Amino acid sequence: MAFGASSRLGISLFEDTHSTERVPGYSAEELEALITVIYRQVLGNAYVMESERLTVPESQFKRGEISVREFVRLVAKSELYRSRFFSNCPRYRAIELNFRHLLGRAPIDLEEMRSLY
């Protein structure tokens, strides 16, 4: 089902995907699975070694002190993300990867990327 102009924003790509959210009462295994999903989305399916994980934000997330949105923001602002996607990439490629990792879609066109730079 297309949503008209909103399908240009990437909504139609996620119609059939299962969304994941945090609900009160999650077990430790479910929270760990949710953290893995967040790392996979934000870091572009890259493997995260145990030493690279963000232990403080993870523990805050598991205790319910920060939301999913805040945890995603902390992962995206981490040195791990910067070193993988900003230091090694040209400017416009880094913007494109930000769109894909954080919004789940590619930029519509070059003009949209320029408006952010």
C-alpha positions, 0 to 999 in steps of 0.5 A, a space after each residue: 500500500 503506497 502512501 502517496 507523497 509519503 512513500 518518497 520519504 521511505 515509509 513504504 519501505 517499512 510497511 512489512 517490517 516488524 517494529 521494535 520498541 521497549 515496553 515495561 517488563 522486558 527481560 534481560 534477554 529481550 533488552 539485550 536483543 533490543 540493544 543488538 537491533 539498535 547497534 545493527 541499525 545505527 552501525 549499518 549491520 557492522 559487528 560490534 566487539 565487546 570492547 567497542 560497546 557503550 557500556 554506560 549508555 547500555 546499563 542506563 538503558 537496561 535500568 530504564 533511565 534513558 529511552 530508546 531514542 536517547 540510546 540511539 542518539 548516544 550510539 550515533 554520537 559515539 566515537 565508534 560511529 564517528 570513526 567508522 562513518 565520518 573519519 573514513 568517508 567523504 562528506 556526502 557519503 557520511 550524510 547519506 550513511 546518516 540518513 540510512 542509519 538514523 532515518 532508515 532511508 536514503 536521501 531523496 536527492 542531492 539537494 536534500 543532502 546539500 540542505 543539511 551540509 
